Structures are given as C-alpha cells and as structure tokens.
Amino acid sequence: MKNLPLFCRILLVIIAVAAAVSGYVWGDPTVIWQKAANVCLECIGVG
C-alpha cells in the first residue's frame, strides 16, 4: 500500500465509506450487523 499515491489511497477510502453507507441506507441495518458479528466470531474461532 505504500507504493500507491496519496490520491489513490484517499479515493479507496472514499469508495469504501460510500459502499458502507449505501449498504446501510438501502439494506437492512440489523442484517448488516448480524453478518458482521458472524464474520468476527468466525475469525476468532468462537462460532
């Protein structure tokens, strides 16, 4: 990531935030939080 110019890094962050916000606005926030919790629990090996 250090090789990317600053403009590309900022653009990637903006795209990521826009995707998260649009998913929250157009999707069901409860489902989004449940999926995020499931992913976290699977990563640490609890679930």
PDB file of N, H, CA, C and O in Angstrom:
ATOM      1  N   MET A   1       0.825  -1.193   0.000  1.00  0.00           N
ATOM      2  CA  MET A   1       0.000   0.000   0.000  1.00  0.00           C
ATOM      3  C   MET A   1       0.868   1.255   0.000  1.00  0.00           C
ATOM      4  O   MET A   1       0.396   2.333  -0.362  1.00  0.00           O
ATOM      5  N   LYS A   2       2.111   1.128   0.396  1.00  0.00           N
ATOM      6  H   LYS A   2       2.495   0.253   0.690  1.00  0.00           H
ATOM      7  CA  LYS A   2       2.977   2.299   0.432  1.00  0.00           C
ATOM      8  C   LYS A   2       3.318   2.802  -0.960  1.00  0.00           C
ATOM      9  O   LYS A   2       3.694   3.963  -1.122  1.00  0.00           O
ATOM     10  N   ASN A   3       3.194   1.952  -1.962  1.00  0.00           N
ATOM     11  H   ASN A   3       2.888   1.008  -1.830  1.00  0.00           H
ATOM     12  CA  ASN A   3       3.535   2.349  -3.323  1.00  0.00           C
ATOM     13  C   ASN A   3       2.441   3.148  -4.004  1.00  0.00           C
ATOM     14  O   ASN A   3       2.683   3.789  -5.026  1.00  0.00           O
ATOM     15  N   LEU A   4       1.232   3.116  -3.442  1.00  0.00           N
ATOM     16  H   LEU A   4       1.035   2.595  -2.611  1.00  0.00           H
ATOM     17  CA  LEU A   4       0.132   3.856  -4.048  1.00  0.00           C
ATOM     18  C   LEU A   4       0.261   5.346  -3.744  1.00  0.00           C
ATOM     19  O   LEU A   4       0.627   5.731  -2.634  1.00  0.00           O
ATOM     20  N   PRO A   5      -0.037   6.170  -4.725  1.00  0.00           N
ATOM     21  CA  PRO A   5      -0.033   7.620  -4.469  1.00  0.00           C
ATOM     22  C   PRO A   5      -1.117   7.995  -3.463  1.00  0.00           C
ATOM     23  O   PRO A   5      -2.085   7.259  -3.271  1.00  0.00           O
ATOM     24  N   LEU A   6      -0.944   9.128  -2.838  1.00  0.00           N
ATOM     25  H   LEU A   6      -0.157   9.726  -2.994  1.00  0.00           H
ATOM     26  CA  LEU A   6      -1.879   9.599  -1.822  1.00  0.00           C
ATOM     27  C   LEU A   6      -3.289   9.734  -2.392  1.00  0.00           C
ATOM     28  O   LEU A   6      -4.258   9.405  -1.708  1.00  0.00           O
ATOM     29  N   PHE A   7      -3.421  10.208  -3.618  1.00  0.00           N
ATOM     30  H   PHE A   7      -2.633  10.475  -4.174  1.00  0.00           H
ATOM     31  CA  PHE A   7      -4.734  10.364  -4.243  1.00  0.00           C
ATOM     32  C   PHE A   7      -5.460   9.025  -4.313  1.00  0.00           C
ATOM     33  O   PHE A   7      -6.659   8.960  -4.040  1.00  0.00           O
ATOM     34  N   CYS A   8      -4.757   7.961  -4.673  1.00  0.00           N
ATOM     35  H   CYS A   8      -3.784   8.013  -4.895  1.00  0.00           H
ATOM     36  CA  CYS A   8      -5.384   6.634  -4.769  1.00  0.00           C
ATOM     37  C   CYS A   8      -5.822   6.130  -3.404  1.00  0.00           C
ATOM     38  O   CYS A   8      -6.882   5.516  -3.282  1.00  0.00           O
ATOM     39  N   ARG A   9      -5.028   6.379  -2.388  1.00  0.00           N
ATOM     40  H   ARG A   9      -4.167   6.878  -2.487  1.00  0.00           H
ATOM     41  CA  ARG A   9      -5.398   5.954  -1.045  1.00  0.00           C
ATOM     42  C   ARG A   9      -6.667   6.660  -0.577  1.00  0.00           C
ATOM     43  O   ARG A   9      -7.569   6.032  -0.022  1.00  0.00           O
ATOM     44  N   ILE A  10      -6.726   7.971  -0.806  1.00  0.00           N
ATOM     45  H   ILE A  10      -5.994   8.481  -1.257  1.00  0.00           H
ATOM     46  CA  ILE A  10      -7.899   8.734  -0.410  1.00  0.00           C
ATOM     47  C   ILE A  10      -9.121   8.275  -1.195  1.00  0.00           C
ATOM     48  O   ILE A  10     -10.210   8.152  -0.635  1.00  0.00           O
ATOM     49  N   LEU A  11      -8.947   8.024  -2.468  1.00  0.00           N
ATOM     50  H   LEU A  11      -8.062   8.123  -2.923  1.00  0.00           H
ATOM     51  CA  LEU A  11     -10.053   7.553  -3.308  1.00  0.00           C
ATOM     52  C   LEU A  11     -10.571   6.201  -2.819  1.00  0.00           C
ATOM     53  O   LEU A  11     -11.783   5.986  -2.789  1.00  0.00           O
ATOM     54  N   LEU A  12      -9.686   5.295  -2.441  1.00  0.00           N
ATOM     55  H   LEU A  12      -8.701   5.469  -2.466  1.00  0.00           H
ATOM     56  CA  LEU A  12     -10.109   3.996  -1.935  1.00  0.00           C
ATOM     57  C   LEU A  12     -10.890   4.125  -0.631  1.00  0.00           C
ATOM     58  O   LEU A  12     -11.872   3.413  -0.422  1.00  0.00           O
ATOM     59  N   VAL A  13     -10.464   5.017   0.235  1.00  0.00           N
ATOM     60  H   VAL A  13      -9.666   5.596   0.066  1.00  0.00           H
ATOM     61  CA  VAL A  13     -11.187   5.234   1.491  1.00  0.00           C
ATOM     62  C   VAL A  13     -12.571   5.810   1.214  1.00  0.00           C
ATOM     63  O   VAL A  13     -13.550   5.398   1.837  1.00  0.00           O
ATOM     64  N   ILE A  14     -12.659   6.754   0.292  1.00  0.00           N
ATOM     65  H   ILE A  14     -11.864   7.088  -0.213  1.00  0.00           H
ATOM     66  CA  ILE A  14     -13.950   7.349  -0.053  1.00  0.00           C
ATOM     67  C   ILE A  14     -14.884   6.299  -0.645  1.00  0.00           C
ATOM     68  O   ILE A  14     -16.068   6.269  -0.310  1.00  0.00           O
ATOM     69  N   ILE A  15     -14.378   5.454  -1.505  1.00  0.00           N
ATOM     70  H   ILE A  15     -13.416   5.478  -1.778  1.00  0.00           H
ATOM     71  CA  ILE A  15     -15.195   4.399  -2.108  1.00  0.00           C
ATOM     72  C   ILE A  15     -15.675   3.418  -1.031  1.00  0.00           C
ATOM     73  O   ILE A  15     -16.831   2.997  -1.045  1.00  0.00           O
ATOM     74  N   ALA A  16     -14.796   3.060  -0.112  1.00  0.00           N
ATOM     75  H   ALA A  16     -13.857   3.402  -0.101  1.00  0.00           H
ATOM     76  CA  ALA A  16     -15.176   2.132   0.960  1.00  0.00           C
ATOM     77  C   ALA A  16     -16.253   2.728   1.853  1.00  0.00           C
ATOM     78  O   ALA A  16     -17.205   2.037   2.218  1.00  0.00           O
ATOM     79  N   VAL A  17     -16.119   3.988   2.206  1.00  0.00           N
ATOM     80  H   VAL A  17     -15.346   4.549   1.909  1.00  0.00           H
ATOM     81  CA  VAL A  17     -17.122   4.647   3.049  1.00  0.00           C
ATOM     82  C   VAL A  17     -18.443   4.761   2.298  1.00  0.00           C
ATOM     83  O   VAL A  17     -19.505   4.535   2.878  1.00  0.00           O
ATOM     84  N   ALA A  18     -18.389   5.109   1.020  1.00  0.00           N
ATOM     85  H   ALA A  18     -17.526   5.293   0.549  1.00  0.00           H
ATOM     86  CA  ALA A  18     -19.613   5.216   0.223  1.00  0.00           C
ATOM     87  C   ALA A  18     -20.315   3.861   0.115  1.00  0.00           C
ATOM     88  O   ALA A  18     -21.543   3.800   0.178  1.00  0.00           O
ATOM     89  N   ALA A  19     -19.564   2.788  -0.045  1.00  0.00           N
ATOM     90  H   ALA A  19     -18.566   2.838  -0.096  1.00  0.00           H
ATOM     91  CA  ALA A  19     -20.168   1.456  -0.119  1.00  0.00           C
ATOM     92  C   ALA A  19     -20.811   1.075   1.207  1.00  0.00           C
ATOM     93  O   ALA A  19     -21.899   0.500   1.231  1.00  0.00           O
ATOM     94  N   ALA A  20     -20.143   1.392   2.304  1.00  0.00           N
ATOM     95  H   ALA A  20     -19.259   1.859   2.284  1.00  0.00           H
ATOM     96  CA  ALA A  20     -20.709   1.077   3.620  1.00  0.00           C
ATOM     97  C   ALA A  20     -21.981   1.868   3.880  1.00  0.00           C
ATOM     98  O   ALA A  20     -22.964   1.319   4.378  1.00  0.00           O
ATOM     99  N   VAL A  21     -21.969   3.148   3.550  1.00  0.00           N
ATOM    100  H   VAL A  21     -21.170   3.594   3.145  1.00  0.00           H
ATOM    101  CA  VAL A  21     -23.146   3.987   3.776  1.00  0.00           C
ATOM    102  C   VAL A  21     -24.305   3.552   2.884  1.00  0.00           C
ATOM    103  O   VAL A  21     -25.445   3.483   3.343  1.00  0.00           O
ATOM    104  N   SER A  22     -24.028   3.262   1.628  1.00  0.00           N
ATOM    105  H   SER A  22     -23.102   3.318   1.255  1.00  0.00           H
ATOM    106  CA  SER A  22     -25.116   2.842   0.742  1.00  0.00           C
ATOM    107  C   SER A  22     -25.686   1.497   1.170  1.00  0.00           C
ATOM    108  O   SER A  22     -26.893   1.278   1.067  1.00  0.00           O
ATOM    109  N   GLY A  23     -24.843   0.603   1.644  1.00  0.00           N
ATOM    110  H   GLY A  23     -23.862   0.781   1.727  1.00  0.00           H
ATOM    111  CA  GLY A  23     -25.346  -0.669   2.155  1.00  0.00           C
ATOM    112  C   GLY A  23     -26.220  -0.480   3.380  1.00  0.00           C
ATOM    113  O   GLY A  23     -27.217  -1.181   3.552  1.00  0.00           O
ATOM    114  N   TYR A  24     -25.852   0.461   4.227  1.00  0.00           N
ATOM    115  H   TYR A  24     -25.042   1.031   4.088  1.00  0.00           H
ATOM    116  CA  TYR A  24     -26.639   0.739   5.422  1.00  0.00           C
ATOM    117  C   TYR A  24     -27.971   1.394   5.065  1.00  0.00           C
ATOM    118  O   TYR A  24     -29.006   1.056   5.639  1.00  0.00           O
ATOM    119  N   VAL A  25     -27.945   2.331   4.118  1.00  0.00           N
ATOM    120  H   VAL A  25     -27.104   2.605   3.651  1.00  0.00           H
ATOM    121  CA  VAL A  25     -29.163   3.065   3.749  1.00  0.00           C
ATOM    122  C   VAL A  25     -30.126   2.178   2.975  1.00  0.00           C
ATOM    123  O   VAL A  25     -31.324   2.178   3.259  1.00  0.00           O
ATOM    124  N   TRP A  26     -29.630   1.425   2.008  1.00  0.00           N
ATOM    125  H   TRP A  26     -28.657   1.425   1.778  1.00  0.00           H
ATOM    126  CA  TRP A  26     -30.506   0.627   1.154  1.00  0.00           C
ATOM    127  C   TRP A  26     -30.741  -0.783   1.663  1.00  0.00           C
ATOM    128  O   TRP A  26     -31.656  -1.471   1.212  1.00  0.00           O
ATOM    129  N   GLY A  27     -29.922  -1.203   2.592  1.00  0.00           N
ATOM    130  H   GLY A  27     -29.179  -0.644   2.958  1.00  0.00           H
ATOM    131  CA  GLY A  27     -30.083  -2.541   3.150  1.00  0.00           C
ATOM    132  C   GLY A  27     -30.755  -2.475   4.503  1.00  0.00           C
ATOM    133  O   GLY A  27     -31.210  -1.419   4.941  1.00  0.00           O
ATOM    134  N   ASP A  28     -30.810  -3.607   5.148  1.00  0.00           N
ATOM    135  H   ASP A  28     -30.441  -4.465   4.792  1.00  0.00           H
ATOM    136  CA  ASP A  28     -31.378  -3.677   6.479  1.00  0.00           C
ATOM    137  C   ASP A  28     -30.227  -3.625   7.486  1.00  0.00           C
ATOM    138  O   ASP A  28     -29.423  -4.556   7.542  1.00  0.00           O
ATOM    139  N   PRO A  29     -30.133  -2.561   8.278  1.00  0.00           N
ATOM    140  CA  PRO A  29     -29.008  -2.413   9.206  1.00  0.00           C
ATOM    141  C   PRO A  29     -28.851  -3.583  10.172  1.00  0.00           C
ATOM    142  O   PRO A  29     -27.727  -3.939  10.527  1.00  0.00           O
ATOM    143  N   THR A  30     -29.954  -4.186  10.602  1.00  0.00           N
ATOM    144  H   THR A  30     -30.867  -3.897  10.313  1.00  0.00           H
ATOM    145  CA  THR A  30     -29.862  -5.317  11.525  1.00  0.00           C
ATOM    146  C   THR A  30     -29.161  -6.496  10.873  1.00  0.00           C
ATOM    147  O   THR A  30     -28.338  -7.160  11.503  1.00  0.00           O
ATOM    148  N   VAL A  31     -29.481  -6.756   9.619  1.00  0.00           N
ATOM    149  H   VAL A  31     -30.150  -6.217   9.107  1.00  0.00           H
ATOM    150  CA  VAL A  31     -28.852  -7.863   8.894  1.00  0.00           C
ATOM    151  C   VAL A  31     -27.358  -7.593   8.718  1.00  0.00           C
ATOM    152  O   VAL A  31     -26.537  -8.502   8.845  1.00  0.00           O
ATOM    153  N   ILE A  32     -27.015  -6.348   8.426  1.00  0.00           N
ATOM    154  H   ILE A  32     -27.682  -5.610   8.322  1.00  0.00           H
ATOM    155  CA  ILE A  32     -25.607  -5.987   8.238  1.00  0.00           C
ATOM    156  C   ILE A  32     -24.828  -6.234   9.519  1.00  0.00           C
ATOM    157  O   ILE A  32     -23.734  -6.797   9.479  1.00  0.00           O
ATOM    158  N   TRP A  33     -25.379  -5.818  10.662  1.00  0.00           N
ATOM    159  H   TRP A  33     -26.268  -5.360  10.695  1.00  0.00           H
ATOM    160  CA  TRP A  33     -24.682  -6.022  11.943  1.00  0.00           C
ATOM    161  C   TRP A  33     -24.589  -7.500  12.287  1.00  0.00           C
ATOM    162  O   TRP A  33     -23.577  -7.933  12.838  1.00  0.00           O
ATOM    163  N   GLN A  34     -25.610  -8.280  11.981  1.00  0.00           N
ATOM    164  H   GLN A  34     -26.432  -7.928  11.534  1.00  0.00           H
ATOM    165  CA  GLN A  34     -25.570  -9.714  12.256  1.00  0.00           C
ATOM    166  C   GLN A  34     -24.485 -10.393  11.424  1.00  0.00           C
ATOM    167  O   GLN A  34     -23.752 -11.246  11.926  1.00  0.00           O
ATOM    168  N   LYS A  35     -24.386 -10.013  10.154  1.00  0.00           N
ATOM    169  H   LYS A  35     -24.981  -9.321   9.746  1.00  0.00           H
ATOM    170  CA  LYS A  35     -23.349 -10.606   9.295  1.00  0.00           C
ATOM    171  C   LYS A  35     -21.963 -10.212   9.785  1.00  0.00           C
ATOM    172  O   LYS A  35     -21.053 -11.041   9.801  1.00  0.00           O
ATOM    173  N   ALA A  36     -21.795  -8.962  10.183  1.00  0.00           N
ATOM    174  H   ALA A  36     -22.534  -8.288  10.171  1.00  0.00           H
ATOM    175  CA  ALA A  36     -20.503  -8.517  10.695  1.00  0.00           C
ATOM    176  C   ALA A  36     -20.134  -9.270  11.965  1.00  0.00           C
ATOM    177  O   ALA A  36     -18.980  -9.663  12.141  1.00  0.00           O
ATOM    178  N   ALA A  37     -21.097  -9.473  12.847  1.00  0.00           N
ATOM    179  H   ALA A  37     -22.034  -9.154  12.704  1.00  0.00           H
ATOM    180  CA  ALA A  37     -20.825 -10.207  14.087  1.00  0.00           C
ATOM    181  C   ALA A  37     -20.466 -11.652  13.791  1.00  0.00           C
ATOM    182  O   ALA A  37     -19.565 -12.204  14.422  1.00  0.00           O
ATOM    183  N   ASN A  38     -21.157 -12.275  12.839  1.00  0.00           N
ATOM    184  H   ASN A  38     -21.889 -11.827  12.327  1.00  0.00           H
ATOM    185  CA  ASN A  38     -20.843 -13.659  12.477  1.00  0.00           C
ATOM    186  C   ASN A  38     -19.438 -13.789  11.913  1.00  0.00           C
ATOM    187  O   ASN A  38     -18.718 -14.731  12.243  1.00  0.00           O
ATOM    188  N   VAL A  39     -19.049 -12.851  11.069  1.00  0.00           N
ATOM    189  H   VAL A  39     -19.634 -12.086  10.802  1.00  0.00           H
ATOM    190  CA  VAL A  39     -17.704 -12.877  10.497  1.00  0.00           C
ATOM    191  C   VAL A  39     -16.659 -12.730  11.608  1.00  0.00           C
ATOM    192  O   VAL A  39     -15.657 -13.445  11.622  1.00  0.00           O
ATOM    193  N   CYS A  40     -16.895 -11.813  12.524  1.00  0.00           N
ATOM    194  H   CYS A  40     -17.709 -11.232  12.513  1.00  0.00           H
ATOM    195  CA  CYS A  40     -15.949 -11.610  13.634  1.00  0.00           C
ATOM    196  C   CYS A  40     -15.845 -12.852  14.502  1.00  0.00           C
ATOM    197  O   CYS A  40     -14.748 -13.252  14.891  1.00  0.00           O
ATOM    198  N   LEU A  41     -16.969 -13.456  14.804  1.00  0.00           N
ATOM    199  H   LEU A  41     -17.861 -13.131  14.488  1.00  0.00           H
ATOM    200  CA  LEU A  41     -16.951 -14.653  15.647  1.00  0.00           C
ATOM    201  C   LEU A  41     -16.262 -15.818  14.951  1.00  0.00           C
ATOM    202  O   LEU A  41     -15.591 -16.619  15.601  1.00  0.00           O
ATOM    203  N   GLU A  42     -16.421 -15.919  13.631  1.00  0.00           N
ATOM    204  H   GLU A  42     -16.966 -15.268  13.103  1.00  0.00           H
ATOM    205  CA  GLU A  42     -15.756 -16.996  12.896  1.00  0.00           C
ATOM    206  C   GLU A  42     -14.242 -16.765  12.839  1.00  0.00           C
ATOM    207  O   GLU A  42     -13.460 -17.713  12.900  1.00  0.00           O
ATOM    208  N   CYS A  43     -13.840 -15.499  12.720  1.00  0.00           N
ATOM    209  H   CYS A  43     -14.476 -14.728  12.670  1.00  0.00           H
ATOM    210  CA  CYS A  43     -12.411 -15.201  12.626  1.00  0.00           C
ATOM    211  C   CYS A  43     -11.681 -15.528  13.913  1.00  0.00           C
ATOM    212  O   CYS A  43     -10.556 -16.025  13.873  1.00  0.00           O
ATOM    213  N   ILE A  44     -12.295 -15.261  15.053  1.00  0.00           N
ATOM    214  H   ILE A  44     -13.210 -14.857  15.087  1.00  0.00           H
ATOM    215  CA  ILE A  44     -11.607 -15.537  16.315  1.00  0.00           C
ATOM    216  C   ILE A  44     -11.878 -16.965  16.793  1.00  0.00           C
ATOM    217  O   ILE A  44     -11.328 -17.390  17.809  1.00  0.00           O
ATOM    218  N   GLY A  45     -12.701 -17.689  16.087  1.00  0.00           N
ATOM    219  H   GLY A  45     -13.148 -17.344  15.262  1.00  0.00           H
ATOM    220  CA  GLY A  45     -12.897 -19.109  16.362  1.00  0.00           C
ATOM    221  C   GLY A  45     -13.925 -19.421  17.417  1.00  0.00           C
ATOM    222  O   GLY A  45     -13.936 -20.540  17.930  1.00  0.00           O
ATOM    223  N   VAL A  46     -14.788 -18.494  17.767  1.00  0.00           N
ATOM    224  H   VAL A  46     -14.779 -17.585  17.351  1.00  0.00           H
ATOM    225  CA  VAL A  46     -15.795 -18.755  18.787  1.00  0.00           C
ATOM    226  C   VAL A  46     -17.012 -19.447  18.174  1.00  0.00           C
ATOM    227  O   VAL A  46     -17.590 -20.357  18.768  1.00  0.00           O
ATOM    228  N   GLY A  47     -17.388 -19.000  16.977  1.00  0.00           N
ATOM    229  H   GLY A  47     -16.919 -18.260  16.495  1.00  0.00           H
ATOM    230  CA  GLY A  47     -18.612 -19.500  16.367  1.00  0.00           C
ATOM    231  C   GLY A  47     -18.492 -20.722  15.552  1.00  0.00           C
ATOM    232  O   GLY A  47     -19.486 -21.201  15.007  1.00  0.00           O
TER     233      GLY A  47
END
